[in-house]
Amino acid sequence: MALIIAKPRGGESVTIKEAAIGTIDGLNDTFETSLDYFPNTLSVFLNGLRERYITELGNKKFKFEQAVRVGSTIDVEYDRF
């Protein structure tokens, strides 16, 4: 997924949609976004399905409960000011 910047919400933030950054090798469980995101606005999609069990690790990184399987895709959506 290419970086997509959606229209600002209320004139204050923009929604970013992009592929997550990180190695999908069956061992890695930590990935990141290309830009800092506003806390609690991160949505993560694993193979097109929204993941509910992720842990945010600051303003760019997040972690799955388990390593991501080879061949998977990870897309993210988040707000940025």
LINJO-V243049 format. One line per field, one symbol per residue. ss: DSSP state (H for helix, E for strand, - for the rest). phi: phi as a letter, one per 20 degrees, with the letter a starting at -180 (. if undefined). psi: psi as a letter, one per 30 degrees, with the letter a starting at -180 (. if undefined). Layout:
ss: ???
phi: ???
psi: ???
This chain:
ss: ---EE---E---EEEEEEE-E--------EEE----------EEEE--EEE--EEEE---EEEE---------EEEEEEE-
phi: .ffcdefgemmdccedcaffdqeecndecdcbefcfdfgmdfddddlndfeddcdfdndcdbcefcfefgnfccdcbbece
psi: klkkjlkkjggellkkklklklkjgfekgklllflklkkggkkkjjhfkkkfilkkiagfllklfllkkkflkjklklkk.
